[in-house]
Amino acid sequence: LLAPTEMSSPSLKTGAYILIGVGALTMLMGFLGCLGAVNEIRCLLGLYFTCLMIILLAQIAAALVIYFQKEKLKVELSDIVVDLIENYDPSDEDKRNLQDAWDYVQTQIACCGWTGAKEWENNEIIRNKSNTEYPCSCSNRSKDLVEGRGFCNLEDPLNGTATSADWPVHEQGCMDGVEEWLKDNLGIILGVCTGVAVIELLGMILSISLCKNIHSEDYTKVPKS
């Protein structure tokens, strides 16, 4: 993975911390909910309800942050991707995971670079080869995609030099590709988010109902004087 200085993005770091916190809270919530329901412990069911409510509010807050800060997030993500492209090196095992992830994005979305293939001309390895090599994951030829990572050689470059316009790669940048994918799958994404929210609301309602039932049972068991 990239070093912390290379991944410096306050918004992305905050989002990562929120996801880690929500994941830990979800595990704790599930344990408390099961324990409280099995043993009919009201305080644990109350904690289960509280955890669900916090998670739901955190999801709503995250959605609002993404919506209102989307331009800022786009700029920060652009800086990270451009830096990754400029320093892309298949022989660097320390960055392999992140580089493989970016190769996967370019292959699956059929895109090249963040805004276009020209960004790859700033890569040090490609510059040293006079642009006669290009990223295999950008290629629009199936034989290059077999490798899926690293660089492929340009066939018969003119005078031993070339530009990104001579590469057999996709013209669309990944920024436009990702936005197009989100628009095409917006209904599915909203459906999944709504389904998760409904399940969380049902869990909150169920925990309240169990608490009331336990309270009623405790009240009926109290001997009358």
Buried (B, 14 or more C-beta within 10 A) or exposed (E): EBEEEBBBBEBBEEBEEBEEEBEEBEEEBEEBBEBBBEEBBBEBBBBBBBBBBBBBEBBEEBEEBEEEBEEEBBEBBBEBBBBBBBBBBBEEEEBBEBBBEBBEBBBEBBBBBBBBBBBBBEBEBBEEBBBBBBBBBBBEEEEBBEBBBBBBEBEEBEEEEBEBEBBEBBBBBBBBBBEEBEEEEEEEEEEEEEEEBEEBEEBBEBBEEBBEEBEEEEEEEEEEE
